[in-house]
């Protein structure tokens, strides 16, 4: 439900989840879990996808068999290849993975997708486009969840840990309560349940701190272990590169990055359960704007439901959705492939600090649904592009049969990111450049930061992804919270 990666135990009866309780892990969630993780499990049995579906000419979705779904999908892709050969014009293909997909499924999607579309682009939904994903230290929480407790001065930039990572907020509250930490925030004023110095709410304040002219800079300068926590959603703004550059200046001037002293206080807080895992296996953080999709002919969505601008896709674009709930992604798809929820499959997930953890299947998926990696393996099959048969050239079509076949390691997580094979461990993100970060995306350009106030990172914490959106308990919590907020106003 968030980027902390809380350890849980799932109790089942037959084919139904009965309750979810925390599992002790002092390095991650201690003995706690968030209310959403504990009570949203009723959404696992509502609005589930339990059969493959294909959209008919009249716009309705019809349930079909797996063989029929595979046949329809392959025929549509081959028709695109033939059309590209005839016209001599290429086409674009994109794949977007959601932040809740397991790492094995992402690696398999990467392998299968690039077999058909060598020039295709793979993205991760919800990741900040400003981050430099070539260097792992740039996009993880380097201090660690437990290590952040040892900081004596923490600056939150565009972050609401109470909503984005409740278990991280508990650790901050504990450190503040015992007098070991001072916390300041630049962003929307909110109740974090402990004293926080509200410095400002826009890039104007952030620039002052970065330049060392703000009074709170004295607190940072006096700290022995200063830390900066930047919100992933803040860096997703249009002026994200400028905000990232200023946040880096804050960390550098405060001495938050000190490899020789064994302390790295540069932290990026991700709200997705496996956003870091997606970046580790090579997914691109930059998702094109809707205007960039005008030439898109294929869009594959793997558990990606919060993608904006799907209505701007061309009418002849083939949209394939693979997931476990009938949410926004399934509503826009031409082919729907039912997958398994996190309780119904075994897989690897990487939390916001880069910790690799393995989830175990507690029960079977409903109906004809299958674990995502099983669905993707062999989904598209071996394919000879039309150019190999009839001559000519194909824009973004597939690869010759056998060109990418055989080597199973090429599809595995170990091949793409060997550090992800260490279950439960955190591989330190070595900073080869010391305290000076590499160039940010857009380097060499003049970076402008908008004076628009930082928006709340989470609109509705209770219903932020498909499972909680299908939960009746979370819907009641949303109504109660809405009434409470209205009465306070």
C-alpha positions as CSV (number, residue, x, y, z in Angstrom):
1,X,0.0,0.0,0.0
2,X,3.0,2.3,0.2
3,X,6.8,2.3,-0.3
4,X,7.7,1.1,3.2
5,X,7.3,-2.6,2.4
6,X,5.8,-3.6,5.7
7,X,6.1,-7.2,6.6
8,X,2.7,-8.9,7.1
9,X,1.0,-12.2,7.7
10,X,-2.1,-13.1,5.7
11,X,-4.7,-15.3,7.3
12,X,-7.0,-17.1,4.9
13,X,-10.0,-19.4,4.9
14,X,-10.6,-21.3,1.7
15,X,-10.3,-18.7,-1.1
16,X,-10.8,-15.6,1.1
17,X,-8.5,-13.4,3.1
18,X,-9.8,-13.2,6.7
19,X,-7.3,-10.8,8.2
20,X,-3.9,-9.2,7.8
21,X,-1.6,-8.7,10.8
22,X,1.9,-7.2,11.1
23,X,5.0,-9.4,11.0
24,X,7.9,-8.3,13.2
25,X,10.8,-6.7,11.3
26,X,12.7,-4.2,13.3
27,X,14.5,-2.8,10.2
28,X,11.3,-2.0,8.3
29,X,8.0,-1.7,10.1
30,X,8.9,-3.0,13.6
31,X,5.7,-4.5,15.0
32,X,3.3,-2.0,13.2
33,X,1.4,-1.7,9.9
34,X,-0.8,1.1,8.6
35,X,-4.5,1.0,9.0
36,X,-4.9,0.8,5.2
37,X,-2.7,-2.3,5.0
38,X,-4.6,-3.9,7.9
39,X,-8.2,-3.2,6.8
40,X,-8.3,-2.8,3.0
41,X,-8.2,-6.6,2.3
42,X,-11.9,-6.7,1.6
43,X,-11.1,-5.0,-1.7
44,X,-9.4,-8.2,-2.8
45,X,-12.7,-9.9,-3.5
46,X,-14.5,-7.0,-5.2
47,X,-14.3,-5.9,-8.9
48,X,-11.9,-8.7,-9.7
49,X,-10.9,-9.7,-13.2
50,X,-11.3,-13.5,-13.4
51,X,-11.4,-14.1,-17.2
52,X,-9.5,-12.8,-20.3
53,X,-11.6,-10.3,-22.2
54,X,-11.6,-8.9,-25.7
55,X,-13.3,-5.7,-26.9
56,X,-15.9,-6.2,-29.6
57,X,-16.7,-3.8,-32.5
58,X,-19.7,-2.5,-30.5
59,X,-17.4,-1.4,-27.7
60,X,-18.3,-4.1,-25.2
61,X,-15.9,-6.5,-23.5
62,X,-16.5,-10.2,-24.1
63,X,-15.0,-13.0,-21.8
64,X,-12.9,-15.4,-23.8
65,X,-10.5,-18.2,-23.2
66,X,-6.8,-17.8,-22.8
67,X,-6.1,-19.3,-26.2
68,X,-8.5,-16.9,-27.8
69,X,-7.0,-13.9,-26.0
70,X,-3.5,-14.8,-27.1
71,X,-4.7,-15.4,-30.7
72,X,-6.4,-12.1,-30.9
73,X,-3.5,-10.2,-29.5
74,X,-0.9,-11.8,-31.8
75,X,-3.1,-11.3,-34.9
76,X,-3.5,-7.6,-34.0
77,X,0.3,-7.2,-33.6
78,X,1.0,-9.0,-36.9
79,X,-1.6,-6.8,-38.6
80,X,0.3,-3.7,-37.4
81,X,3.6,-5.2,-38.8
82,X,2.0,-5.8,-42.1
83,X,0.6,-2.2,-42.2
84,X,3.9,-0.8,-41.3
85,X,5.6,-2.8,-44.1
86,X,3.0,-1.6,-46.7
87,X,3.2,2.0,-45.8
88,X,6.9,2.1,-44.9
89,X,6.1,4.1,-41.8
90,X,7.1,3.0,-38.3
91,X,4.9,3.1,-35.2
92,X,5.5,3.7,-31.5
93,X,5.0,1.1,-28.8
94,X,4.9,1.8,-25.1
95,X,4.7,-0.3,-22.0
96,X,3.8,1.2,-18.6
97,X,4.2,-0.8,-15.3
98,X,2.4,0.1,-12.2
99,X,4.2,0.6,-8.8
100,X,2.5,-2.5,-7.3
101,X,3.7,-5.1,-9.9
102,X,6.3,-7.6,-8.7
103,X,9.9,-7.4,-10.0
104,X,9.8,-10.8,-11.8
105,X,6.8,-9.6,-13.9
106,X,8.5,-6.4,-14.8
107,X,11.6,-8.3,-16.0
108,X,9.5,-10.7,-18.0
109,X,7.5,-7.9,-19.6
110,X,10.8,-6.2,-20.5
111,X,12.0,-9.3,-22.2
112,X,8.8,-10.1,-24.1
113,X,8.0,-6.5,-25.1
114,X,11.5,-5.8,-26.5
115,X,11.3,-9.0,-28.6
116,X,8.4,-7.6,-30.5
117,X,9.3,-3.9,-30.3
118,X,13.1,-3.4,-30.1
119,X,12.5,0.4,-30.3
120,X,9.7,0.3,-27.8
121,X,9.8,2.3,-24.6
122,X,9.2,1.0,-21.1
123,X,8.0,3.3,-18.3
124,X,7.1,3.1,-14.6
125,X,3.9,4.9,-13.6
126,X,4.3,7.3,-10.6
127,X,8.0,7.8,-10.8
128,X,9.5,11.3,-10.9
129,X,10.7,12.2,-14.3
130,X,13.4,14.5,-12.9
131,X,15.3,11.7,-11.2
132,X,18.5,10.4,-12.8
133,X,17.8,6.7,-12.8
134,X,21.3,5.7,-14.0
135,X,22.6,6.1,-10.5
136,X,20.8,4.2,-7.7
137,X,21.9,6.6,-5.0
138,X,19.8,9.3,-6.7
139,X,16.4,7.6,-6.3
140,X,16.5,5.6,-3.0
141,X,16.3,6.4,0.7
142,X,20.0,6.2,1.4
143,X,19.6,6.7,5.1
144,X,17.3,3.7,5.4
145,X,14.1,3.6,7.4
146,X,15.8,2.7,10.7
147,X,18.8,4.9,9.9
148,X,16.7,8.0,9.5
149,X,15.9,7.8,13.2
150,X,19.5,8.6,14.0
151,X,19.5,11.9,12.1
152,X,19.4,15.0,14.3
153,X,18.0,17.5,11.7
154,X,15.6,16.4,9.0
155,X,14.2,18.7,6.2
156,X,11.0,17.4,4.5
157,X,10.6,18.8,1.0
158,X,7.2,18.3,-0.5
159,X,6.5,15.3,1.7
160,X,3.7,14.2,4.0
161,X,5.1,11.1,5.7
162,X,1.9,10.6,7.7
163,X,0.0,9.9,4.5
164,X,2.7,8.7,2.2
165,X,4.6,6.4,4.6
166,X,2.8,6.1,8.0
167,X,5.5,3.8,9.4
168,X,8.2,6.2,8.5
169,X,6.3,8.9,10.3
170,X,6.1,6.8,13.4
171,X,9.9,6.6,13.4
172,X,10.3,10.4,13.0
173,X,7.8,11.0,15.8
174,X,9.7,8.6,18.1
175,X,13.0,10.5,17.5
176,X,11.4,13.9,18.0
177,X,9.6,12.8,21.1
178,X,12.8,11.6,22.7
179,X,14.5,14.9,21.8
180,X,17.0,13.4,19.3
181,X,15.7,15.2,16.2
182,X,14.5,18.5,14.8
183,X,12.1,18.4,11.8
184,X,11.3,21.2,9.4
185,X,9.0,21.1,6.3
186,X,8.6,22.9,3.1
187,X,5.2,22.2,1.7
188,X,1.6,22.0,2.7
189,X,1.1,22.5,6.4
190,X,-0.3,19.4,8.0
191,X,-0.5,17.7,11.4
192,X,2.3,15.1,11.5
193,X,1.5,14.3,15.2
194,X,4.8,15.9,16.4
195,X,6.4,19.4,16.3
196,X,7.5,20.5,12.9
197,X,8.9,23.9,11.8
198,X,6.9,25.0,8.8
199,X,9.3,27.0,6.8
200,X,7.2,27.7,3.7
201,X,5.1,26.2,1.0
202,X,6.8,26.9,-2.3
203,X,10.1,26.9,-4.3
204,X,10.8,30.4,-2.9
205,X,11.5,29.0,0.5
206,X,13.4,26.1,-1.0
207,X,15.7,28.4,-2.9
208,X,16.4,30.4,0.2
209,X,17.5,27.3,2.1
210,X,19.6,26.1,-0.9
211,X,21.3,29.5,-1.0
212,X,21.9,29.5,2.8
213,X,20.0,32.7,3.5
214,X,17.1,31.1,5.4
215,X,17.4,31.2,9.3
216,X,16.9,27.4,9.5
217,X,20.2,26.9,7.7
218,X,21.9,27.4,11.0
219,X,20.2,24.3,12.4
220,X,21.3,22.3,9.4
221,X,24.9,23.5,9.6
222,X,25.1,22.6,13.3
223,X,23.7,19.1,12.8
224,X,26.1,16.2,12.9
225,X,23.8,13.9,10.8
226,X,21.5,16.1,8.7
227,X,19.0,14.5,6.3
228,X,16.9,15.7,3.4
229,X,13.7,13.8,2.4
230,X,12.3,14.7,-1.0
231,X,8.9,13.6,-2.2
232,X,8.7,11.6,-5.4
233,X,5.5,13.4,-6.4
234,X,7.1,16.8,-6.0
235,X,9.8,15.9,-8.5
236,X,7.2,14.8,-10.9
237,X,6.1,18.4,-11.5
238,X,7.0,20.2,-14.7
239,X,9.7,22.1,-12.8
240,X,11.0,19.0,-11.1
241,X,14.6,19.3,-12.4
242,X,14.9,22.8,-10.9
243,X,13.4,21.6,-7.6
244,X,15.8,18.6,-7.6
245,X,18.8,20.8,-8.2
246,X,17.8,23.0,-5.2
247,X,17.2,20.0,-3.0
248,X,20.6,18.7,-3.9
249,X,22.2,22.0,-3.0
250,X,20.6,21.8,0.4
251,X,22.0,18.3,1.0
252,X,25.4,19.3,-0.3
253,X,25.8,22.5,1.7
254,X,24.5,20.9,4.9
255,X,27.0,18.1,4.6
256,X,24.2,15.5,4.4
257,X,26.2,13.4,2.0
258,X,29.3,12.3,3.8
259,X,30.6,8.9,2.5
260,X,33.8,9.1,4.5
261,X,31.8,9.6,7.7
262,X,29.5,6.7,6.9
263,X,26.4,8.9,6.5
264,X,24.2,9.6,3.5
265,X,21.3,11.8,4.2
266,X,20.0,12.1,0.7
267,X,16.6,10.4,0.6
268,X,13.8,10.1,-2.0
269,X,10.5,8.9,-0.6
270,X,8.5,6.8,-3.1
271,X,4.8,6.1,-2.5
272,X,4.7,2.9,-4.8
273,X,5.3,-0.5,-3.3
274,X,7.8,-1.5,-6.0
275,X,8.8,1.8,-7.8
276,X,12.4,1.3,-6.9
277,X,12.3,-2.3,-8.2
278,X,11.0,-1.0,-11.5
279,X,13.8,1.5,-11.8
280,X,16.3,-1.2,-10.8
281,X,15.4,-3.4,-13.7
282,X,15.7,-0.6,-16.2
283,X,12.2,0.9,-16.5
284,X,12.3,4.6,-17.6
285,X,10.9,7.1,-15.1
286,X,9.9,9.5,-17.8
287,X,6.3,8.8,-19.2
288,X,5.6,10.9,-22.2
289,X,2.8,13.5,-22.1
290,X,-0.5,12.8,-23.8
291,X,0.7,14.9,-26.7
292,X,3.6,12.5,-27.3
293,X,1.2,9.6,-27.8
294,X,-0.2,10.7,-31.1
295,X,1.9,8.1,-33.0
296,X,1.4,5.4,-30.4
297,X,-0.1,2.2,-31.9
298,X,0.5,-0.2,-29.0
299,X,0.2,0.5,-25.3
300,X,0.7,-2.3,-22.7
301,X,-0.4,-1.6,-19.1
302,X,0.9,-3.9,-16.4
303,X,-1.0,-3.1,-13.2
304,X,-1.0,0.6,-14.3
305,X,-4.3,2.2,-13.4
306,X,-3.4,5.9,-12.7
307,X,-2.1,6.7,-16.2
308,X,-3.4,10.1,-17.3
309,X,-4.3,11.0,-20.9
310,X,-5.5,7.6,-22.1
311,X,-8.4,9.4,-23.8
312,X,-5.9,11.1,-26.1
313,X,-4.6,7.9,-27.6
314,X,-5.3,7.4,-31.4
315,X,-8.5,5.4,-32.1
316,X,-6.5,2.7,-33.8
317,X,-4.1,2.2,-30.8
318,X,-4.1,-1.3,-29.3
319,X,-4.3,-1.0,-25.5
320,X,-3.6,-4.2,-23.5
321,X,-4.2,-4.2,-19.8
322,X,-2.9,-6.9,-17.4
323,X,-4.0,-6.6,-13.8
324,X,-6.3,-7.9,-11.0
325,X,-9.0,-5.3,-10.7
326,X,-11.5,-3.8,-13.1
327,X,-10.2,-0.3,-12.6
328,X,-9.4,2.6,-15.0
329,X,-6.8,0.6,-17.0
330,X,-9.2,-2.3,-17.8
331,X,-11.9,0.2,-18.8
332,X,-9.7,1.6,-21.5
333,X,-8.3,-1.7,-22.8
334,X,-8.9,-3.6,-26.0
335,X,-7.5,-6.8,-24.5
336,X,-7.8,-7.6,-20.8
337,X,-5.5,-10.2,-19.2
338,X,-6.5,-11.1,-15.6
339,X,-3.5,-11.3,-13.2
340,X,-3.0,-12.1,-9.5
341,X,-3.0,-9.8,-6.5
342,X,-0.1,-9.6,-4.1
343,X,-1.7,-12.2,-1.8
344,X,-2.1,-14.7,-4.7
345,X,1.5,-14.8,-6.1
346,X,5.1,-15.1,-5.0
347,X,7.3,-12.3,-6.1
348,X,10.0,-9.8,-5.2
349,X,9.4,-6.2,-4.1
350,X,11.9,-3.4,-3.4
351,X,10.9,-0.7,-0.9
352,X,11.9,2.9,-0.9
353,X,15.2,2.3,0.9
354,X,16.2,-0.4,-1.7
355,X,15.5,-3.4,0.5
356,X,14.7,-6.5,-1.4
357,X,11.9,-8.6,0.1
358,X,10.0,-11.6,-1.2
359,X,6.2,-12.1,-0.8
360,X,4.7,-15.6,-0.7
361,X,1.4,-16.7,-2.2
362,X,-1.3,-17.2,0.5
363,X,-4.1,-18.4,-1.8
364,X,-5.0,-19.0,-5.5
365,X,-6.2,-16.3,-7.9
366,X,-9.9,-16.3,-8.7
367,X,-11.3,-17.9,-11.8
368,X,-8.9,-18.0,-14.8
369,X,-6.6,-15.4,-13.4
370,X,-2.9,-16.3,-13.2
371,X,0.2,-14.8,-11.7
372,X,1.5,-12.0,-13.9
373,X,4.9,-13.7,-14.7
374,X,3.1,-16.8,-15.9
375,X,0.8,-14.7,-18.1
376,X,3.6,-12.8,-19.7
377,X,5.9,-15.9,-20.3
378,X,5.2,-16.8,-23.9
379,X,2.3,-14.4,-24.2
380,X,3.4,-13.0,-27.5
381,X,5.3,-16.1,-28.7
382,X,8.1,-16.3,-31.2
383,X,7.4,-14.0,-34.2
384,X,9.0,-13.3,-37.5
385,X,8.3,-9.7,-38.6
386,X,6.6,-9.0,-41.9
387,X,9.9,-7.5,-43.2
388,X,11.5,-10.9,-43.0
389,X,8.8,-12.5,-45.1
390,X,7.7,-10.0,-47.7
391,X,10.7,-7.6,-47.8
392,X,10.8,-4.0,-46.9
393,X,11.3,-2.5,-43.5
394,X,9.3,-2.4,-40.3
395,X,9.3,0.7,-38.0
396,X,9.1,-0.7,-34.5
397,X,8.1,-4.3,-35.3
398,X,9.6,-7.5,-33.8
399,X,12.9,-9.3,-34.1
400,X,13.8,-12.4,-36.1
401,X,12.8,-15.7,-34.7
402,X,15.6,-17.0,-32.5
403,X,17.4,-13.7,-32.2
404,X,16.3,-13.2,-28.6
405,X,15.4,-16.8,-27.9
406,X,17.0,-19.3,-25.6
407,X,18.9,-17.6,-22.8
408,X,16.6,-17.8,-19.8
409,X,18.9,-15.6,-17.8
410,X,18.1,-12.7,-20.1
411,X,14.6,-12.8,-18.7
412,X,15.5,-13.1,-15.1
413,X,15.9,-10.5,-12.4
414,X,19.4,-11.7,-11.7
415,X,20.5,-10.8,-15.2
416,X,19.1,-7.2,-15.0
417,X,20.0,-6.4,-11.4
418,X,22.0,-9.0,-9.5
419,X,21.6,-7.3,-6.2
420,X,17.9,-8.1,-6.3
421,X,18.6,-11.8,-5.6
422,X,19.6,-11.1,-2.0
423,X,16.3,-11.5,-0.1
424,X,15.9,-9.1,2.8
425,X,19.1,-7.2,2.2
426,X,19.9,-3.6,1.2
427,X,22.8,-3.1,-1.1
428,X,24.4,0.3,-0.4
429,X,24.1,2.6,-3.4
430,X,27.8,3.5,-3.7
431,X,28.4,7.1,-4.7
432,X,31.2,6.9,-7.1
433,X,31.2,10.7,-7.4
434,X,31.4,11.4,-3.7
435,X,29.2,14.3,-2.5
436,X,28.8,15.9,-6.0
437,X,25.9,14.4,-7.8
438,X,25.9,13.6,-11.5
439,X,24.1,16.0,-13.9
440,X,20.3,16.0,-13.6
441,X,18.1,15.5,-16.7
442,X,18.0,18.7,-18.7
443,X,21.5,19.8,-17.7
444,X,22.8,22.6,-19.8
445,X,19.3,24.1,-19.9
446,X,18.1,27.1,-17.8
447,X,16.0,25.6,-15.0
448,X,13.0,27.6,-13.8
449,X,11.1,26.8,-10.6
450,X,7.5,27.8,-10.4
451,X,6.3,29.8,-7.4
452,X,3.2,27.7,-7.3
453,X,2.7,26.2,-3.8
454,X,3.6,22.6,-3.4
455,X,0.4,20.5,-3.7
456,X,-0.5,17.8,-1.2
457,X,1.3,14.6,-2.3
458,X,-1.8,12.4,-1.7
459,X,-5.3,13.5,-2.4
460,X,-7.1,10.5,-0.8
461,X,-4.8,8.2,1.2
462,X,-7.6,5.7,1.9
463,X,-8.2,4.9,-1.8
464,X,-5.0,5.3,-3.6
465,X,-4.7,2.1,-5.7
466,X,-7.1,-0.6,-7.1
467,X,-7.4,-2.7,-4.0
468,X,-8.2,0.1,-1.6
469,X,-10.5,1.7,-4.2
470,X,-12.6,-1.5,-4.2
471,X,-12.7,-1.7,-0.4
472,X,-15.9,-0.9,1.3
473,X,-14.0,-0.2,4.5
474,X,-11.8,2.3,2.8
475,X,-14.9,3.9,1.2
476,X,-16.4,4.4,4.7
477,X,-13.1,5.9,5.9
478,X,-13.1,8.3,3.0
479,X,-16.6,9.5,3.8
480,X,-15.8,10.0,7.5
481,X,-12.6,11.9,6.6
482,X,-14.5,14.1,4.1
483,X,-17.1,15.1,6.7
484,X,-14.4,15.7,9.3
485,X,-12.4,18.0,6.9
486,X,-15.6,19.9,6.0
487,X,-16.5,20.5,9.7
488,X,-13.0,21.7,10.4
489,X,-13.2,24.2,7.5
